[in-house]
Amino acid sequence: MISLHQVSKKYETPAGVFSALSNVDLEICAGEFVGVVGKSGSGKSTLLNMIAGIDRPSSGAVTVAGTPIHEFTENKLASWRGRNVGFVFQFFQLLPTLTVAENVMLPMDFGKTFPLRERRKRAIALLEQVGVGRHADKLPATLSGGEQQRVAIARALANEPPLVLADEPTGNLDTTTAADILGLFRNMATQGTTVVIATHEADIARVIDRRIEILDGSVVSSQ
């Protein structure tokens, strides 16, 4: 599903060149639930951004489902990402002036993946699936952090992406809610979605298929 070959990412900073990733080789199978772990600044988020096509490698190749996304133009990359990747952010990034249902419908509106008349029905179904259907017509600010993260997951699933990426999805949640969110990701992978999460969570071994450890921009273990 995912193949990174000799992927490096360097950023120019006032202090000089910063290497966020260094010659990363990585393979992730379809339907696999992978946890990317490492300290803050280790390169976890940069790695997810490479896979999602949010950022481009300075060198190396990123291939997703046989598609060399590092070769795409920005427009083609945006179109590909909208249809193939669901991204869950740590701070939810829900639009505050749209209702919960409208937030979930947004990717469908951009991607035009479902007919207009079906989009709200699908949004409600996804919200029910993650346990917040009753909040469909509320604004995000009226929901708890855990509920907003569930909405963000429903939004990530809007276009039925084969790949879901999540950057510290439980970082702002209590222990019980975090366990529930990890359970949702486990269910997705069981149903065939490839799921990759970047996390500080130590207690993820029980839900993931494989743990990838990253340190100073390099993969140091994968098991």
N, C-alpha and C positions, 0 to 999 in steps of 0.2 A: 504493500500500500504506500509506504513512505520510504524513500531512499535518499540519504544525504551522503555525498562523496567529497571528501576533502574540503568541507565547507568552513570558510573563515569569514569573520566579520570584524572590520576595523573601523574605528571612528576617529575623526580628527578632533582633538580637544585643545584648549589653550595650553594645556600642560604637555601636549604632544599626542602621539598616536596611541589610542587605547584599543587593545585586542579583546573583543567580547567573546569571540569564538575562534578556536584554533584547530584547523585540520580535522573537523569532526566527520567521522564515518559512522552511519547509523542506519539500521533497517528496522522497520516496524511493520508487522503483518496486518492484513485486513482483519477487522474484528477484535484486535488486541486492545487491552486496556493497560496503558503504560503510565507509570508515574515517574516524572522527572524531578529528582530531588537535588538539593544543594543549598548552600548558604546564599543570603542576599548578595547580589552582584556576581554570582558564579556563572551566569550566562543562560539561566533557565528561560527567562522571558524572550531573550534574543533568539534562542533555539525555536521556541514556539512561533515567533514572528517569521522566521525563515520558512517553516513548514506551511504557515498560513499565507505566505506571499505578502505579508504586511510590510516586510523589509526584504532587501535583496542581499545576497552574499557578496562579499568583496571578491571572493574566489570560490571555486567549487561548484557543484551541481546539486540541485534540489529537484527530485522527481516524485510526484504524487500520482498514484494509479497510472503509472506509465507516461505521465505528462511532465516534460521538463519545464517547470514553471519559472525557473530563473531566466529563461529565454523570452518570456512574454513581455509585450509592451504594457504600460500601466493600465490602459483601458481594457486590454484582454485579460490582464491579471485580476482586475476588479470584477469583471464579469465572471471569470472562472471561480473566484473566491465566493461570490454571492450564491453560486449554485452548489458548490462542493464543500464548503467549510462553514461550520458553526463555531463561533468564538464566544467564550464566556469569560468576562473580565472580572477582576477582583472587586472593583467598585461598581459593578452592575452596568453603569452607563446606560440607564434607561432614560428616555426623553421625558422630562418632568411635566410637560404640558400635554402629553398624550396619555390616554387611559392605558391601563395594563394591556387590554386586548389590542389597542391600536399599536402599542410597542411591538407586540408579537406579529402583527400584520405587516409591519414595516418592511422586513426582508422580502415578503411575498410581493409587496407593491413595487419594490426596486427590481426584483428578479423576474417579475411577471410569471412566476412558476405555477400559479394557480389562478383560475378564472376569478374575476372580481367578486362575483356572487358567492364564491366558496371560501373566501379568505377569512371572514369573521368566524364562520362555523369551524374552520380548521383551528383558528387561534383559540377559541373556547375549548375545543377538544384537547389541545396541547396543554392549556392551563389546567384543565381537569386532570390530565395525565400526571402533572407534577404537583397536584394537590392545592392549587390556588384558583380554581375556576370561579369561586364565589366572589373573587375580587376583580373580575374582568373589567368592570366599568368604573373602577376607582383609579385615582392618580397614584403613581408609584410612591410618593412621599407619605401616603397614609398606611403603607405596608411596613412590616418589620424587615430587618436586614435579611433574614432567612427567606421570607416571602419574596422579597425583591430578587434574591438570587435564583429562586425557583422560576420567577418570570423571565429572568435572563436566560435560563436554560431552555425554557419553552421557546423563546425568541431564536436561540441558536438552532433549534430543531425545525424552525418554520419551513424551510425549503427542502426538508428531508435530506440533509447533507450526509454523505458517507463518512465524513470525518468531523469530529468535534474536538476542539482544543479548549482548554480552560487554564487560565493563568491565576494561580493562587485562589481558586474558587471558594475556599473555606476560610481564608485568612481573617475575615471580619465576623465570623460566626461563632456561636457557642458550640460546645462539644457535641451536644445532642443534635443540633441542626446540621453541623458539619458531617456527622455520621449519616444523616438522612440524605444529604446532597451527594456524598460519595456512593451511597446506595443507588441513587438515581443514575449516576454514571455507570455503575456496575451493570444495571439493568440494560442500559443502552448497548454496552459492549456485548452482553449476552444475546441481544437481539441482532447483532451483526454490525453495529456502528463501531468504527475505529475511534478510540478515545485516548487522548494524551493530555495529562494534566501536569502542570508545574506546581509543586507544593513544598511547604516546609513540614507538613504533617509527618510525624514519625510513624503513626499508627495507620499506614495505608496498605501494609503487606497483606491484610486479610481480604482486600477487595481487588487489588490490581493483579494482572498477569505477570508483569515484569517491572522491575525497578531500575531506572537508569540514573546513575549518580554523575553529576557534573561539578567540576572544580576548576576555577580559574579559566573557564572557556573550553575545557577539554572533558570528554567523557572518560571517567576513570573506572566505571564498572557498569555492567549491564547483565542483570540476572533475574 
